[in-house]
Amino acid sequence: MNRHLNRARWVAVLGVGAVIAVAGCDRVKAELLAPQNPGLVDPTAINSPTAALALRVGALGRYKQLTNGNGNESIWQYAGTLADEFKNADFANYRIGADQRLTDASVSWNYAATTQSRGFVRDAIDAMKSYNPDSAAMIGELYAELAFFEMTMADNYCNGIPLGHTEAGVRINGEPLTIMQVYDSAASHLDTAMALSAKASDSNSVYINRLSRVLKARVLIDKDKANAGAAAGLVAPVPTGYVYDMTFSSASGANGMWSLNNSTARISVADSFDIVGGATNVIKNALPFASANDPRVPVCNGDVCSPKVVAEDQVTRPFYVGLLYKGQFDPLVLASGIDARLYEAEAKLQAGDVPGMLTILNSLRQASPRPTIGVTTVPAMSALAAPANTADATTLLFREKAFWTFGRGQRLPDLRRLIRQYDRTQDAVFPTGPYFKGGSYGADVNFPVPSSEAVNPLFHGCLDRKA
């Protein structure tokens, strides 16, 4: 099989953390566990190979910051709400603001947790290089994670992102960078990850190399659609069945998408219409994620779900419960072979080969064995009709990608790319018009770096709010 099984597990041994890494043949899993509290560890215990491995596991646990914000939205949920994946269903003004595309720099927007995660990963890299320097693939995996957080920041925040860090306990303030410069930093770390994981051919090295390739391809395309051909070349060796998952447990916390949608009913799977006072309001540009009856985004209407689910604010109708994640510990996908095929499809589009693009998209829809998203096996779907022109082909590609990658932090950067790279206007891409909780949609296409970053004397707010 082309999928891979297993990631790292945390075990207590004589009071000190140890790691068991088990290679398998089926699926990649990343058991997300909270890092140690340094204040509870004897300083002499952290400078050893075992402690370095413990730091590595703790660093991998930082992935959960993308979806678990201590019961609140994290960046993937915020981003999906600013785009068209989720609809707000609670009372908090700032969360309603994200849904309405009116964002406020006084709100964190999960920025602190995302950038702090970079520090955890950097510390783990330093420790592994010092005490386990022969663990090339494990170190490479950490470089890929560091790149993932930087890519996530560039995907979601405005131009003007400082990449500060700590060296020998000294805080180094970062100059505000454009998102292109942040993507460059991520690309550099992914080059390191690919080089380290290419040093061996064992299954652990291979699946980390595949992770690095998929992420590097994504960063290349995020930077410039002209890079699509190079991206396709990178992911050619990645099988469609490849999956790198973020897993959850009672120790590490629940799947944040499940928590906020299925459990607390704070966000609904979004659709292309609202119901306000009994009247139907069509939302311009929004995809019909809920009503399309697409097996890649399975839902049920909260009014008829069993058990019935009512929005937290008691008024948002219809409230759609996502069924991709049926349990609180179901995994979330960080990178996959499906992503690889979508990058290849965009390369065909950029080469003027629309039939080739369509072939790849239809192959995904009808592949055998069937692709999986989390715990959901996607049934075969009917073939897509040929688009009439290049503009329609672009719309089709991004629609297909939206359904394949729903809720995985890719929709907002793709909407930004449609503006930045494909010359579409924001009012032809983002939800626009009357907003169901009053007023109209705003014009924000990203999140501001929050004002809390002002402790950095080099930071003076966003350079701009452009896509």
Kinemage of the C-alpha trace (Angstrom):
@kinemage 1
@onewidth
@group {chain A} dominant
@subgroup {mainchain}
@vectorlist {calphas} color= white
{ca met a 1} P 0.000 0.000 0.000
{ca asn a 2} L 1.047 3.548 -0.637
{ca arg a 3} L -0.119 5.062 2.618
{ca his a 4} L 2.007 5.044 5.723
{ca leu a 5} L 1.320 4.227 9.333
{ca asn a 6} L 2.591 5.788 12.490
{ca arg a 7} L 4.353 8.694 13.983
{ca ala a 8} L 5.867 9.263 17.412
{ca arg a 9} L 4.496 8.228 20.792
{ca trp a 10} L 5.369 9.644 24.205
{ca val a 11} L 6.356 7.219 26.963
{ca ala a 12} L 7.432 7.962 30.546
{ca val a 13} L 10.660 6.217 31.478
{ca leu a 14} L 12.083 6.849 34.964
{ca gly a 15} L 10.425 10.268 34.959
{ca val a 16} L 12.042 11.347 31.681
{ca gly a 17} L 10.258 11.436 28.313
{ca ala a 18} L 11.267 8.904 25.689
{ca val a 19} L 10.099 8.376 22.149
{ca ile a 20} L 9.154 5.257 20.290
{ca ala a 21} L 9.105 5.692 16.509
{ca val a 22} L 7.542 2.785 14.655
{ca ala a 23} L 7.750 2.561 10.889
{ca gly a 24} L 4.945 0.818 9.035
{ca cys a 25} L 3.448 0.355 5.614
{ca asp a 26} L 0.117 2.078 5.717
{ca arg a 27} L -0.318 5.607 7.021
{ca val a 28} L 1.470 8.522 8.626
{ca lys a 29} L 0.186 9.557 12.050
{ca ala a 30} L 1.409 12.345 14.306
{ca glu a 31} L 0.305 11.765 17.888
{ca leu a 32} L 0.026 15.263 19.240
{ca leu a 33} L 1.171 15.622 22.820
{ca ala a 34} L 1.779 18.676 24.934
{ca pro a 35} L 5.433 19.661 25.309
{ca gln a 36} L 7.051 19.502 28.722
{ca asn a 37} L 6.875 22.499 30.997
{ca pro a 38} L 10.563 23.470 31.278
{ca gly a 39} L 9.936 24.799 34.767
{ca leu a 40} L 9.253 21.260 35.977
{ca val a 41} L 12.389 19.687 34.505
{ca asp a 42} L 15.793 19.632 36.170
{ca pro a 43} L 18.165 21.602 33.896
{ca thr a 44} L 20.588 18.653 33.852
{ca ala a 45} L 17.842 16.441 32.408
{ca ile a 46} L 17.284 18.423 29.207
{ca asn a 47} L 20.766 18.104 27.728
{ca ser a 48} L 20.692 14.503 26.558
{ca pro a 49} L 19.637 12.433 23.552
{ca thr a 50} L 16.501 11.261 25.364
{ca ala a 51} L 15.496 14.791 26.306
{ca ala a 52} L 16.091 15.956 22.732
{ca leu a 53} L 13.714 13.247 21.518
{ca ala a 54} L 11.166 14.436 24.078
{ca leu a 55} L 11.487 17.989 22.785
{ca arg a 56} L 10.930 16.664 19.282
{ca val a 57} L 7.655 14.999 20.274
{ca gly a 58} L 6.560 18.158 22.068
{ca ala a 59} L 7.369 20.193 18.963
{ca leu a 60} L 5.300 17.861 16.776
{ca gly a 61} L 2.487 18.445 19.242
{ca arg a 62} L 2.440 22.104 18.225
{ca tyr a 63} L 0.620 21.159 15.026
{ca lys a 64} L -2.560 21.113 17.094
{ca gln a 65} L -2.282 24.917 17.404
{ca leu a 66} L -3.653 25.032 13.862
{ca thr a 67} L -7.054 23.715 14.917
{ca asn a 68} L -7.292 23.723 18.727
{ca gly a 69} L -7.373 27.088 20.428
{ca asn a 70} L -8.275 26.076 23.980
{ca gly a 71} L -11.880 25.601 22.935
{ca asn a 72} L -11.798 28.574 20.580
{ca glu a 73} L -11.133 28.942 16.878
{ca ser a 74} L -7.572 28.598 15.676
{ca ile a 75} L -6.126 29.755 12.390
{ca trp a 76} L -7.648 27.061 10.165
{ca gln a 77} L -11.153 27.788 11.502
{ca tyr a 78} L -10.660 31.547 11.387
{ca ala a 79} L -9.346 31.310 7.829
{ca gly a 80} L -12.178 29.068 6.715
{ca thr a 81} L -14.647 31.565 8.189
{ca leu a 82} L -13.005 34.559 6.502
{ca ala a 83} L -13.227 32.597 3.264
{ca asp a 84} L -16.360 30.578 2.481
{ca glu a 85} L -15.855 27.236 4.269
{ca phe a 86} L -17.473 28.021 7.635
{ca lys a 87} L -20.262 30.275 8.895
{ca asn a 88} L -20.291 31.870 12.327
{ca ala a 89} L -22.957 30.545 14.688
{ca asp a 90} L -22.123 32.196 18.018
{ca phe a 91} L -22.253 35.606 19.702
{ca ala a 92} L -18.655 36.880 19.810
{ca asn a 93} L -18.318 40.097 17.838
{ca tyr a 94} L -14.774 39.443 16.676
{ca arg a 95} L -15.674 35.977 15.381
{ca ile a 96} L -18.689 37.439 13.611
{ca gly a 97} L -16.265 40.023 12.209
{ca ala a 98} L -14.094 37.310 10.693
{ca asp a 99} L -17.157 35.810 9.006
{ca gln a 100} L -18.151 39.264 7.763
{ca arg a 101} L -14.621 39.989 6.474
{ca leu a 102} L -14.115 42.776 9.005
{ca thr a 103} L -11.007 41.954 11.038
{ca asp a 104} L -9.491 43.893 13.930
{ca ala a 105} L -5.787 44.163 14.788
{ca ser a 106} L -6.623 44.144 18.507
{ca val a 107} L -7.595 40.465 18.168
{ca ser a 108} L -4.871 37.798 18.181
{ca trp a 109} L -6.366 35.677 15.346
{ca asn a 110} L -4.252 32.803 16.714
{ca tyr a 111} L -1.098 34.633 15.619
{ca ala a 112} L 0.690 34.262 18.956
{ca ala a 113} L 0.193 30.486 19.122
{ca thr a 114} L 1.288 30.083 15.514
{ca thr a 115} L 4.471 32.118 15.770
{ca gln a 116} L 5.331 30.729 19.222
{ca ser a 117} L 5.124 27.255 17.739
{ca arg a 118} L 8.065 28.196 15.538
{ca gly a 119} L 10.105 28.670 18.711
{ca phe a 120} L 9.207 25.217 20.034
{ca val a 121} L 10.239 23.650 16.730
{ca arg a 122} L 13.497 25.622 16.516
{ca asp a 123} L 14.428 24.519 20.045
{ca ala a 124} L 13.737 20.902 19.130
{ca ile a 125} L 15.851 21.197 15.980
{ca asp a 126} L 18.774 22.618 17.967
{ca ala a 127} L 18.489 19.856 20.576
{ca met a 128} L 18.266 17.075 17.999
{ca lys a 129} L 21.237 18.439 16.057
{ca ser a 130} L 23.280 18.568 19.271
{ca tyr a 131} L 22.343 15.225 20.826
{ca asn a 132} L 20.951 13.062 17.994
{ca pro a 133} L 22.770 14.385 14.913
{ca asp a 134} L 22.492 11.048 13.076
{ca ser a 135} L 18.673 11.157 13.189
{ca ala a 136} L 18.548 12.909 9.825
{ca ala a 137} L 14.943 12.075 8.940
{ca met a 138} L 13.617 13.124 12.360
{ca ile a 139} L 15.480 16.436 12.100
{ca gly a 140} L 14.177 16.826 8.564
{ca glu a 141} L 10.631 16.312 9.811
{ca leu a 142} L 11.108 19.203 12.242
{ca tyr a 143} L 12.398 21.453 9.467
{ca ala a 144} L 9.271 20.563 7.469
{ca glu a 145} L 7.128 21.497 10.468
{ca leu a 146} L 8.973 24.805 10.890
{ca ala a 147} L 8.258 25.518 7.233
{ca phe a 148} L 4.616 24.556 7.719
{ca phe a 149} L 4.130 27.194 10.412
{ca glu a 150} L 5.860 29.861 8.327
{ca met a 151} L 3.810 28.917 5.272
{ca thr a 152} L 0.675 29.107 7.410
{ca met a 153} L 1.587 32.627 8.530
{ca ala a 154} L 2.156 33.764 4.950
{ca asp a 155} L -1.086 32.083 3.865
{ca asn a 156} L -3.253 33.893 6.373
{ca tyr a 157} L -1.757 37.171 7.582
{ca cys a 158} L -1.002 40.516 5.965
{ca asn a 159} L 2.296 41.709 4.537
{ca gly a 160} L 4.498 42.709 7.467
{ca ile a 161} L 5.114 39.441 9.356
{ca pro a 162} L 8.114 39.497 11.732
{ca leu a 163} L 9.930 36.176 12.045
{ca gly a 164} L 11.605 36.789 15.371
{ca his a 165} L 13.351 34.027 17.277
{ca thr a 166} L 15.552 33.298 20.273
{ca glu a 167} L 19.264 32.535 20.145
{ca ala a 168} L 21.068 31.346 23.296
{ca gly a 169} L 18.189 32.689 25.342
{ca val a 170} L 18.305 36.119 23.692
{ca arg a 171} L 15.273 37.412 21.839
{ca ile a 172} L 16.050 38.476 18.250
{ca asn a 173} L 13.342 40.785 16.945
{ca gly a 174} L 12.280 40.169 13.374
{ca glu a 175} L 11.936 42.797 10.678
{ca pro a 176} L 8.441 42.888 9.145
{ca leu a 177} L 8.514 40.729 6.017
{ca thr a 178} L 6.237 40.459 3.024
{ca ile a 179} L 4.411 37.180 2.644
{ca met a 180} L 6.721 36.379 -0.305
{ca gln a 181} L 9.738 36.687 1.985
{ca val a 182} L 8.065 34.420 4.544
{ca tyr a 183} L 7.346 31.874 1.818
{ca asp a 184} L 11.044 32.086 0.887
{ca ser a 185} L 11.995 31.218 4.470
{ca ala a 186} L 9.617 28.255 4.434
{ca ala a 187} L 11.027 27.090 1.091
{ca ser a 188} L 14.561 27.184 2.461
{ca his a 189} L 13.587 25.034 5.455
{ca leu a 190} L 11.861 22.565 3.138
{ca asp a 191} L 15.010 22.282 1.040
{ca thr a 192} L 16.812 21.282 4.233
{ca ala a 193} L 14.052 18.816 5.110
{ca met a 194} L 14.249 17.199 1.680
{ca ala a 195} L 18.033 16.954 1.814
{ca leu a 196} L 18.042 15.375 5.280
{ca ser a 197} L 15.268 12.892 4.540
{ca ala a 198} L 16.949 11.874 1.257
{ca lys a 199} L 19.997 10.557 3.123
{ca ala a 200} L 18.375 7.160 3.683
{ca ser a 201} L 15.772 4.967 1.996
{ca asp a 202} L 14.014 3.490 5.038
{ca ser a 203} L 10.241 3.993 5.233
{ca asn a 204} L 10.520 6.773 7.824
{ca ser a 205} L 12.885 8.779 5.615
{ca val a 206} L 10.728 8.176 2.545
{ca tyr a 207} L 7.487 9.417 4.079
{ca ile a 208} L 9.166 12.511 5.545
{ca asn a 209} L 10.706 13.209 2.153
{ca arg a 210} L 7.247 12.946 0.626
{ca leu a 211} L 5.878 15.367 3.220
{ca ser a 212} L 8.650 17.832 2.378
{ca arg a 213} L 7.985 17.518 -1.346
{ca val a 214} L 4.258 18.153 -1.001
{ca leu a 215} L 4.823 21.188 1.227
{ca lys a 216} L 7.575 22.599 -0.997
{ca ala a 217} L 5.287 22.263 -4.025
{ca arg a 218} L 2.554 24.120 -2.150
{ca val a 219} L 4.932 26.934 -1.185
{ca leu a 220} L 6.172 27.253 -4.769
{ca ile a 221} L 2.634 27.611 -6.094
{ca asp a 222} L 1.699 29.978 -3.257
{ca lys a 223} L 4.530 32.225 -4.438
{ca asp a 224} L 3.815 32.196 -8.173
{ca lys a 225} L 1.592 30.168 -10.471
{ca ala a 226} L 4.550 30.083 -12.887
{ca asn a 227} L 6.194 27.681 -10.424
{ca ala a 228} L 3.485 25.072 -11.000
{ca gly a 229} L 5.647 23.034 -13.385
{ca ala a 230} L 8.482 22.830 -10.865
{ca ala a 231} L 5.966 21.929 -8.154
{ca ala a 232} L 4.589 19.098 -10.297
{ca gly a 233} L 8.083 17.723 -10.750
{ca leu a 234} L 8.641 17.691 -7.005
{ca val a 235} L 5.510 15.699 -6.208
{ca ala a 236} L 5.707 13.216 -9.074
{ca pro a 237} L 7.155 10.494 -6.759
{ca val a 238} L 4.391 10.993 -4.158
{ca pro a 239} L 1.645 8.343 -4.481
{ca thr a 240} L -1.975 9.465 -4.380
{ca gly a 241} L -2.581 7.347 -1.265
{ca tyr a 242} L 0.101 9.137 0.769
{ca val a 243} L -1.254 10.809 3.938
{ca tyr a 244} L 0.469 12.740 6.734
{ca asp a 245} L -2.099 13.053 9.505
{ca met a 246} L -2.489 15.081 12.650
{ca thr a 247} L -3.983 12.690 15.206
{ca phe a 248} L -5.653 13.339 18.531
{ca ser a 249} L -6.270 11.561 21.817
{ca ser a 250} L -7.619 12.156 25.307
{ca ala a 251} L -4.071 13.199 26.292
{ca ser a 252} L -3.460 15.608 23.419
{ca gly a 253} L -6.936 17.047 22.985
{ca ala a 254} L -9.787 16.688 20.525
{ca asn a 255} L -9.950 17.433 16.833
{ca gly a 256} L -10.725 21.164 16.858
{ca met a 257} L -12.899 21.001 13.752
{ca trp a 258} L -15.096 18.393 15.431
{ca ser a 259} L -15.194 20.388 18.669
{ca leu a 260} L -16.341 23.677 17.175
{ca asn a 261} L -18.743 22.269 14.601
{ca asn a 262} L -20.044 18.931 15.842
{ca ser a 263} L -19.809 19.528 19.602
{ca thr a 264} L -20.232 23.211 20.550
{ca ala a 265} L -21.977 24.168 17.268
{ca arg a 266} L -20.075 27.454 17.112
{ca ile a 267} L -19.277 27.236 13.400
{ca ser a 268} L -21.406 25.702 10.661
{ca val a 269} L -20.247 24.240 7.390
{ca ala a 270} L -21.016 27.129 5.054
{ca asp a 271} L -23.145 27.229 1.942
{ca ser a 272} L -23.942 29.534 -0.960
{ca phe a 273} L -27.060 30.884 0.720
{ca asp a 274} L -28.426 32.074 4.073
{ca ile a 275} L -31.938 32.077 5.434
{ca val a 276} L -32.806 35.408 7.075
{ca gly a 277} L -36.318 35.932 8.423
{ca gly a 278} L -37.604 33.086 6.287
{ca ala a 279} L -36.147 34.562 3.105
{ca thr a 280} L -33.313 32.972 1.151
{ca asn a 281} L -30.299 35.176 0.489
{ca val a 282} L -27.790 33.963 -2.109
{ca ile a 283} L -24.196 34.734 -1.129
{ca lys a 284} L -22.225 35.907 -4.126
{ca asn a 285} L -19.050 33.843 -4.796
{ca ala a 286} L -19.633 31.372 -1.959
{ca leu a 287} L -19.370 27.687 -2.851
{ca pro a 288} L -22.293 25.397 -1.889
{ca phe a 289} L -20.186 23.273 0.437
{ca ala a 290} L -23.234 22.025 2.349
{ca ser a 291} L -25.942 21.793 -0.316
{ca ala a 292} L -23.793 20.403 -3.143
{ca asn a 293} L -24.229 16.904 -1.696
{ca asp a 294} L -20.563 16.312 -2.442
{ca pro a 295} L -19.086 13.224 -0.723
{ca arg a 296} L -15.854 15.117 -0.009
{ca val a 297} L -17.780 17.422 2.353
{ca pro a 298} L -20.505 15.229 3.849
{ca val a 299} L -22.958 17.082 6.095
{ca cys a 300} L -26.298 16.802 7.787
{ca asn a 301} L -28.719 19.612 8.558
{ca gly a 302} L -28.725 20.094 12.316
{ca asp a 303} L -32.535 20.112 12.355
{ca val a 304} L -32.639 16.520 11.119
{ca cys a 305} L -29.337 15.147 12.432
{ca ser a 306} L -29.543 12.404 15.011
{ca pro a 307} L -29.122 13.729 17.604
{ca lys a 308} L -30.408 17.163 16.579
{ca val a 309} L -27.812 19.960 16.629
{ca val a 310} L -28.770 23.584 17.302
{ca ala a 311} L -26.394 26.488 16.641
{ca glu a 312} L -24.780 27.974 19.728
{ca asp a 313} L -26.447 31.325 19.012
{ca gln a 314} L -29.813 29.529 18.655
{ca val a 315} L -30.632 31.487 15.485
{ca thr a 316} L -28.237 30.511 12.675
{ca arg a 317} L -30.224 28.443 10.158
{ca pro a 318} L -29.606 26.154 8.506
{ca phe a 319} L -26.843 24.812 10.730
{ca tyr a 320} L -24.801 22.189 8.903
{ca val a 321} L -22.852 19.548 10.808
{ca gly a 322} L -19.773 18.242 8.999
{ca leu a 323} L -19.430 14.464 8.856
{ca leu a 324} L -15.813 14.208 7.718
{ca tyr a 325} L -14.910 13.950 11.399
{ca lys a 326} L -17.390 11.631 13.066
{ca gly a 327} L -15.459 11.362 16.322
{ca gln a 328} L -13.600 13.805 18.520
{ca phe a 329} L -10.257 12.062 17.962
{ca asp a 330} L -10.526 11.593 14.192
{ca pro a 331} L -7.379 12.728 12.333
{ca leu a 332} L -6.869 15.865 10.242
{ca val a 333} L -4.748 15.781 7.104
{ca leu a 334} L -1.665 18.018 6.923
{ca ala a 335} L -0.387 16.860 3.532
{ca ser a 336} L -1.396 14.156 1.091
{ca gly a 337} L -1.020 12.594 -2.307
{ca ile a 338} L -4.339 14.206 -3.233
{ca asp a 339} L -2.610 17.556 -2.769
{ca ala a 340} L 0.189 16.327 -5.042
{ca arg a 341} L -2.267 15.505 -7.845
{ca leu a 342} L -3.951 18.908 -7.494
{ca tyr a 343} L -0.580 20.643 -7.911
{ca glu a 344} L 0.013 18.566 -11.038
{ca ala a 345} L -3.407 19.608 -12.342
{ca glu a 346} L -2.525 23.268 -11.861
{ca ala a 347} L 0.738 22.686 -13.716
{ca lys a 348} L -1.280 21.363 -16.666
{ca leu a 349} L -3.486 24.453 -16.527
{ca gln a 350} L -0.440 26.724 -16.534
{ca ala a 351} L 1.002 24.828 -19.505
{ca gly a 352} L -2.200 25.450 -21.472
{ca asp a 353} L -3.110 21.752 -21.299
{ca val a 354} L -6.708 21.950 -20.070
{ca pro a 355} L -7.501 18.376 -21.234
{ca gly a 356} L -4.516 17.171 -19.177
{ca met a 357} L -5.798 19.085 -16.148
{ca leu a 358} L -9.225 17.526 -16.592
{ca thr a 359} L -7.718 14.049 -16.855
{ca ile a 360} L -5.985 14.461 -13.484
{ca leu a 361} L -9.108 15.839 -11.809
{ca asn a 362} L -11.267 13.026 -13.165
{ca ser a 363} L -8.667 10.442 -12.194
{ca leu a 364} L -8.940 11.643 -8.595
{ca arg a 365} L -12.719 11.455 -8.753
{ca gln a 366} L -12.620 7.894 -10.067
{ca ala a 367} L -9.352 6.523 -8.630
{ca ser a 368} L -8.995 2.976 -7.370
{ca pro a 369} L -8.364 2.400 -4.524
{ca arg a 370} L -10.547 5.263 -3.408
{ca pro a 371} L -8.849 8.293 -1.789
{ca thr a 372} L -9.471 8.991 1.876
{ca ile a 373} L -9.822 12.249 3.793
{ca gly a 374} L -9.272 11.640 7.484
{ca val a 375} L -11.397 8.573 8.260
{ca thr a 376} L -13.711 9.134 5.288
{ca thr a 377} L -13.290 7.089 2.123
{ca val a 378} L -14.573 9.182 -0.771
{ca pro a 379} L -16.812 7.195 -3.146
{ca ala a 380} L -16.324 7.431 -6.897
{ca met a 381} L -17.839 10.505 -8.516
{ca ser a 382} L -18.998 11.206 -12.050
{ca ala a 383} L -16.545 12.703 -14.507
{ca leu a 384} L -16.363 16.462 -14.932
{ca ala a 385} L -17.403 18.077 -18.193
{ca ala a 386} L -14.761 19.912 -20.194
{ca pro a 387} L -14.640 23.657 -19.418
{ca ala a 388} L -15.378 26.038 -22.248
{ca asn a 389} L -12.296 28.217 -21.833
{ca thr a 390} L -9.247 28.877 -19.669
{ca ala a 391} L -11.146 31.100 -17.231
{ca asp a 392} L -13.728 28.364 -16.682
{ca ala a 393} L -10.924 25.808 -16.321
{ca thr a 394} L -9.363 27.938 -13.578
{ca thr a 395} L -12.698 28.201 -11.770
{ca leu a 396} L -13.179 24.436 -12.070
{ca leu a 397} L -9.708 23.650 -10.715
{ca phe a 398} L -10.122 25.871 -7.657
{ca arg a 399} L -13.614 24.493 -7.016
{ca glu a 400} L -12.355 20.912 -7.128
{ca lys a 401} L -9.453 21.822 -4.874
{ca ala a 402} L -11.841 23.510 -2.419
{ca phe a 403} L -13.835 20.304 -1.977
{ca trp a 404} L -10.792 18.018 -1.775
{ca thr a 405} L -9.052 20.225 0.818
{ca phe a 406} L -12.074 21.475 2.779
{ca gly a 407} L -11.227 22.705 6.282
{ca arg a 408} L -7.488 22.116 5.880
{ca gly a 409} L -6.217 25.682 5.747
{ca gln a 410} L -5.920 25.906 1.955
{ca arg a 411} L -9.052 27.793 0.919
{ca leu a 412} L -8.067 31.288 2.125
{ca pro a 413} L -4.606 31.242 0.493
{ca asp a 414} L -6.206 29.943 -2.704
{ca leu a 415} L -8.723 32.805 -2.742
{ca arg a 416} L -5.835 35.202 -2.199
{ca arg a 417} L -3.991 33.574 -5.093
{ca leu a 418} L -6.974 34.028 -7.389
{ca ile a 419} L -6.585 37.755 -6.780
{ca arg a 420} L -2.793 37.933 -6.677
{ca gln a 421} L -1.952 35.510 -9.481
{ca tyr a 422} L -5.084 35.162 -11.620
{ca asp a 423} L -6.079 38.845 -11.726
{ca arg a 424} L -9.515 38.426 -10.221
{ca thr a 425} L -10.975 41.102 -7.994
{ca gln a 426} L -11.807 40.433 -4.349
{ca asp a 427} L -15.521 41.061 -4.988
{ca ala a 428} L -15.419 38.314 -7.637
{ca val a 429} L -13.717 35.824 -5.311
{ca phe a 430} L -14.755 36.299 -1.662
{ca pro a 431} L -18.272 36.262 -0.171
{ca thr a 432} L -19.841 39.608 -1.030
{ca gly a 433} L -23.144 41.425 -0.460
{ca pro a 434} L -25.606 41.402 2.473
{ca tyr a 435} L -24.390 39.612 5.601
{ca phe a 436} L -26.926 37.430 7.405
{ca lys a 437} L -26.269 38.917 10.869
{ca gly a 438} L -26.693 42.475 9.640
{ca gly a 439} L -24.849 44.895 7.381
{ca ser a 440} L -22.723 43.791 4.446
{ca tyr a 441} L -19.538 41.813 3.913
{ca gly a 442} L -16.354 43.847 4.232
{ca ala a 443} L -13.296 43.745 2.003
{ca asp a 444} L -10.642 42.014 4.138
{ca val a 445} L -8.799 39.199 2.372
{ca asn a 446} L -6.411 38.284 5.205
{ca phe a 447} L -5.837 38.766 8.924
{ca pro a 448} L -3.790 41.615 10.367
{ca val a 449} L -0.664 40.861 12.337
{ca pro a 450} L -2.125 41.787 15.739
{ca ser a 451} L -1.179 44.901 17.677
{ca ser a 452} L 0.261 42.675 20.419
{ca glu a 453} L 3.312 42.300 18.163
{ca ala a 454} L 4.075 45.970 18.978
{ca val a 455} L 6.375 44.721 21.766
{ca asn a 456} L 8.760 44.235 18.846
{ca pro a 457} L 10.169 47.752 18.224
{ca leu a 458} L 10.691 46.897 14.553
{ca phe a 459} L 6.974 46.264 13.996
{ca his a 460} L 4.561 49.091 13.220
{ca gly a 461} L 1.546 47.278 11.829
{ca cys a 462} L 0.767 45.647 8.499
{ca leu a 463} L 2.745 46.919 5.539
{ca asp a 464} L -0.524 46.561 3.620
{ca arg a 465} L -3.625 44.334 3.521
{ca lys a 466} L -3.235 43.239 -0.093
{ca ala a 467} L -3.905 39.676 -1.152
